[in-house]
Every structure is written in C-alpha cells, then in structure tokens.
C-alpha cells in the first residue's frame, strides 16, 4: 500500500480518550509520487481501504490511478470528474494532478486530442516541478493535421417511435424545421440509471406526456434520445421544428438530442461510456447529413441561462466538438452499415 494510502487508511473517527495520535492527523496534500506510487500485488484492497476517505482529494486521485492500473477507465474517469467538478473547486495542485490522470487515460485509449487538451489545462495550474515535466512531455509535441483521434463511425442502435409506442404527433401545433444548421445537446434532468429497454421506454413516454399534456406542445420536444445502454431513440421527426432550446428562433433548424439522466454533481455522476459513444456517432452522422459545422454542435446552456446538460455532459460535448473540428467530415458517410438518422 502506498504511503498516502497508509496515511489515509489511518484517519477516521476514534473513541475519544483525550490523546492525539499520529494517525488522527489529516493526510498530507497529494503529490505526483504519492498518487502514482507503484501499486501492490492487490490494488483492489488498496482501493477498498481508500473508499471511506473519498472526501480527501488525494484519496480520490489515488483511487483513480489504481482504477486506471486495473483497466477500469470509466471508473477512473468518474472519480476524476467528481474531483474537477467539486464545490468548492479543488486547489491548483489537485486540479493539475487530475488533469494529468485524465490525459493519461485518454492517451491509453488512443484519444490524443483530448489527452493534449488535458495536459495543456493542467500546465496552467501545475506548480510541482515533476508534474509540470510530465505534463509537458506530450503537450510539447504538436499533432499533425488529420492525426487527431477521429470520432468513431459506428452503426447506431436506432429505435423507432413504434418501439416506445409514441403518441401521435399533433402536427397542427408544430412548425416545419427548415434547413438544419445546429445540434443542441441536453440531459433529461431526471436520474436514469436503469439500462433496460423497458425503463427507457417508460422514461421517454413520460417525457412525451409532459411535453404534450402539460406544456401543450405537439410532440416530444427532442428529435433523438440516448439511454444509458447507448440506444438511440427516435423522438420528434427532424422534418418538424423541435421544442427544446427555449424559443422559436433558437429551435428553428436546430436538432435536439437528449441523454436520459441527470449529469450534475451529487446526482448520478457522468454519462455512461456507451451514451457518449452513441452521442459521438449520432452527432457526426447528423453533421455529415445536414452539413452542420463543429462549432454549431452546442449544449443547452450555451444558448440560454440553464444548468442543462450538467457539467459532466458539458465536458464531454466540449471534447466531442474539438474532435469534430479536427477530424473533419465523416469519410464513410453514415457509418458502417448504418443509414443516416432521419428522425422519422
């Protein structure tokens, strides 16, 4: 077990006998060495020992490193996002370490563009000399044009309206879409951890009922919805203007994509990797089909004052937008064996 982990493991409530013990002290501030010390033969035991001290950022950083070492990239990313979006915000040293670990994770998975962005963000706040050196190692090597990790061209699991037994659209109260020039990403703002098809159907039907019966809209406001399993559900047909961005001006020519879930700190955490992969594939296919530029792939809060889609999803969309800008149009059309989504 690392020195930092040992220090953390010894901290906690103890029977009061009026004596101050060395192990009652607050763990030391995390450093590059304490966070990245070589794991023992049983890293999961160290992770379990640290979990009760997740309130200390050093413990959480060490957990993230150990999860990376065991190949649990999604778990590590979740821990790092909890650090970076904490309230109050972490100090400079903790932020720099979290950025380095995120860069490490993206690099191991072949996403050089996001890795470089994390390193550059870490360098802005890093003070520790060794950490600055590590952050500079790859950040100093510019990516050649076209070498950025492309958004994967994958076949999407498209679920038609008939699958979720959608109520009929009330087209008399709907407006034609017009040329598509923007894509806006949302979250549903209600927790959705259940990846079963039945749970997704219930959630989407609930959203449609609210939009039609309480808001008085002609149909569900979003054109596409993505569940925790990465399934893409067809909502309102893209032929019709959506009801998701705030008003007619912002909805005109604007495709609305909603990830089922609440992606704010203190709720369910970051979106599932399958959701982000499906979002990336869907957005690139929509961009290719409609000629939407990367800069016009936005989030709800970039159009109006709102928390939507939550900081976790906001970060993912910013990364996706950067990758779209560098990788350019989807060379393979709509992806392997998949028709471009129409929303019909």
Secondary structure, DSSP 8 states (H G I E B T S, - for coil): --HHHHHHHT-S-----S---GGGS------HHHHH----S-HHHHHHHHGGGTTSHHHHHHHHHHHHHTT-HHHHHHHHHHHHT-SS---HHHHHHHHHHHHHHHHHTT-HHHHHHHHHHHHTT--SHHHHHHHHHHHTS---TT-S---------EE-GGGGT-----GGG--B--S--EEEEEE-SS-----SHHHHHHHHHHHHHIIIIIS--SS-S-SEEE-TT--EEE-S-TTB--S-SSSHHHHTTEEEEEESS--STTTT-S--HHHHHHHHHHHHHHHHHHT--GGGEEEGGGTSS--TTHHHHHHHHHHHHHHHHHH-S-TTTT-TT-------
